[in-house]
């Protein structure tokens, strides 16, 4: 029974796999919710929803 081998690139090294990069995943996980909340705050601000801004200024 023949064994299956992966094809090798130049110099007998295995071809690189398309592996997800950790920093891209972390960027998406952190930046996704932050951008969504910023967008929601902007929309609420534009429609005038919420407390008057003078409440926080003394």
N, C-alpha and C positions, 0 to 999 in steps of 0.2 A: 504494500500500500504506500503510494508516494506521499511524502510530507509536503505541506504547503509552506512556501517561503514568501516573505514580503519582498517586493521589488526594492532594489537598492539603487540609490542615486550614484553620483560620482564617487569614486574611491571606496566603494563598498559600504558607505554609511547609509543607514536607513533614511528614507525621505521624512522631512518634518511633518508632524501632524498639525491639523488646524485645531489647536487647543485654545480654549477661551483664556484670555489674559485676565488675571485677578484684578488689576487696577482698573480695567474697563468695567468689570462687573461692579466693583465697589463704587466707582463714579456714578454708574447708572442707579445703583441702590440709594445713594445719598442724594444725588442731584435730582432725581425724579420727584420725590416727595417735596423737596425744597422748592422746585420750580412750580409744582402744582399749588402749594400753599401761597406762594408769592402771587401767582395768577389769581387765585381765589380772593386774596386780600385786595388786589387791585380792582377786581370786578366789584366787590362789595363797597370799596371806597368810591368808585365811579357812580354807583347807583344810590349812594347816600345812606347805606344801611349801617347801623351801629350808633354808638354814643357820640355826642358832639366832641370835637377835638379839644375844646376848652376845658373839659373835665380834667384832663391830665396836666394842664398848665396852670401854675399858681401865680 
